[in-house]
């Protein structure tokens, strides 16, 4: 059966001198693995389309009794030159698609998460957008879409209202400063305020938020820990090692 759908390319794996295998997160069928034969031959432009982060329109031959489907054709929906020309943005873009890859199952349609993915990449490609803020929004919305939402109001242990605190190492939930024992991150009052702004904002409104860049880094650390604790597979996202390194560098530069 010939399938026609839109997709975000998550990963690309060399298969031979002229072919590749890629994982694509499709709008209608979820994550699928596709063999693209001969796309690395000279003058074949399809190989350039099958790079991670790209948002494309694809046609592939699908058989339910095989794990790898066969690509027929592909074309761009959106190109992301701003992402490709910025080291920070490409690292965040690669982290976004790897997170989606690790957090989803094969052939499990999730159109809401697909829309979140391409919309966030679209914003990441806008040079007027604060890319750290866009990435923080993605991590928060991902946790919600997959059934986990951090409680930013009340301590998960004593139920008191929080203005600062940390993640409980056993439950992965936020606790107040009085209940926290050993934790990997401390959320001060300013970080709580930033998180609450992100959680109450639409993606199209992020640009209007008055948040300093270095104020977003600690909330991203928290969202990284929270999603890694609760969402299976996210402890193995290699791209996040590069994101964490960038965050440390940004902190060092601001001190």
TAJO-V724111 format. One record per residue. N is the residue number from 0. RES is the residue in one letter. PHI is phi in whole degrees, 0 to 359 (* if undefined). Layout:
n & res & phi
N & RES & PHI
N & RES & PHI
This chain:
n & res & phi
0 & X & *
1 & X & 272
2 & X & 256
3 & X & 239
4 & X & 199
5 & X & 261
6 & X & 204
7 & X & 255
8 & X & 281
9 & X & 263
10 & X & 205
11 & X & 230
12 & X & 231
13 & X & 300
14 & X & 244
15 & X & 205
16 & X & 295
17 & X & 237
18 & X & 234
19 & X & 222
20 & X & 247
21 & X & 227
22 & X & 258
23 & X & 235
24 & X & 262
25 & X & 270
26 & X & 293
27 & X & 255
28 & X & 233
29 & X & 75
30 & X & 277
31 & X & 228
32 & X & 253
33 & X & 230
34 & X & 265
35 & X & 252
36 & X & 280
37 & X & 71
38 & X & 283
39 & X & 264
40 & X & 290
41 & X & 305
42 & X & 75
43 & X & 268
44 & X & 276
45 & X & 296
46 & X & 302
47 & X & 290
48 & X & 285
49 & X & 267
50 & X & 264
51 & X & 307
52 & X & 92
53 & X & 299
54 & X & 251
55 & X & 227
56 & X & 255
57 & X & 231
58 & X & 233
59 & X & 214
60 & X & 273
61 & X & 249
62 & X & 232
63 & X & 294
64 & X & 267
65 & X & 230
66 & X & 275
67 & X & 243
68 & X & 266
69 & X & 249
70 & X & 289
71 & X & 258
72 & X & 202
73 & X & 208
74 & X & 208
75 & X & 290
76 & X & 263
77 & X & 222
78 & X & 254
79 & X & 235
80 & X & 294
81 & X & 293
82 & X & 297
83 & X & 296
84 & X & 265
85 & X & 231
86 & X & 299
87 & X & 299
88 & X & 291
89 & X & 291
90 & X & 297
91 & X & 293
92 & X & 298
93 & X & 294
94 & X & 295
95 & X & 300
96 & X & 288
97 & X & 291
98 & X & 298
99 & X & 299
100 & X & 300
101 & X & 288
102 & X & 269
103 & X & 240
104 & X & 262
105 & X & 296
106 & X & 55
107 & X & 242
108 & X & 303
109 & X & 214
110 & X & 299
111 & X & 292
112 & X & 289
113 & X & 299
114 & X & 295
115 & X & 302
116 & X & 300
117 & X & 287
118 & X & 292
119 & X & 293
120 & X & 296
121 & X & 299
122 & X & 291
123 & X & 297
124 & X & 276
125 & X & 265
126 & X & 292
127 & X & 275
128 & X & 272
129 & X & 284
130 & X & 294
131 & X & 294
132 & X & 294
133 & X & 298
134 & X & 293
135 & X & 299
136 & X & 301
137 & X & 300
138 & X & 298
139 & X & 294
140 & X & 294
141 & X & 301
142 & X & 299
143 & X & 294
144 & X & 298
145 & X & 261
146 & X & 96
147 & X & 232
148 & X & 226
149 & X & 293
150 & X & 274
151 & X & 267
152 & X & 258
153 & X & 240
154 & X & 299
155 & X & 287
156 & X & 261
157 & X & 257
158 & X & 69
159 & X & 286
160 & X & 290
161 & X & 255
162 & X & 237
163 & X & 200
164 & X & 167
165 & X & 198
166 & X & 270
167 & X & 291
168 & X & 291
169 & X & 263
170 & X & 256
171 & X & 73
172 & X & 255
173 & X & 285
174 & X & 230
175 & X & 286
176 & X & 297
177 & X & 283
178 & X & 264
179 & X & 290
180 & X & 250
181 & X & 256
182 & X & 217
183 & X & 272
184 & X & 208
185 & X & 249
186 & X & 259
187 & X & 278
188 & X & 301
189 & X & 296
190 & X & 295
191 & X & 298
192 & X & 297
193 & X & 296
194 & X & 300
195 & X & 294
196 & X & 295
197 & X & 295
198 & X & 291
199 & X & 259
200 & X & 249
201 & X & 272
202 & X & 305
203 & X & 288
204 & X & 258
205 & X & 300
206 & X & 298
207 & X & 273
208 & X & 285
209 & X & 271
210 & X & 230
211 & X & 290
212 & X & 302
213 & X & 289
214 & X & 281
215 & X & 271
216 & X & 294
217 & X & 294
218 & X & 303
219 & X & 295
220 & X & 303
221 & X & 298
222 & X & 296
223 & X & 299
224 & X & 296
225 & X & 296
226 & X & 292
227 & X & 296
228 & X & 288
229 & X & 263
230 & X & 256
231 & X & 299
232 & X & 100
233 & X & 279
234 & X & 283
235 & X & 247
236 & X & 270
237 & X & 294
238 & X & 299
239 & X & 293
240 & X & 298
241 & X & 290
242 & X & 296
243 & X & 297
244 & X & 295
245 & X & 299
246 & X & 298
247 & X & 298
248 & X & 295
249 & X & 297
250 & X & 296
251 & X & 297
252 & X & 290
253 & X & 274
254 & X & 273
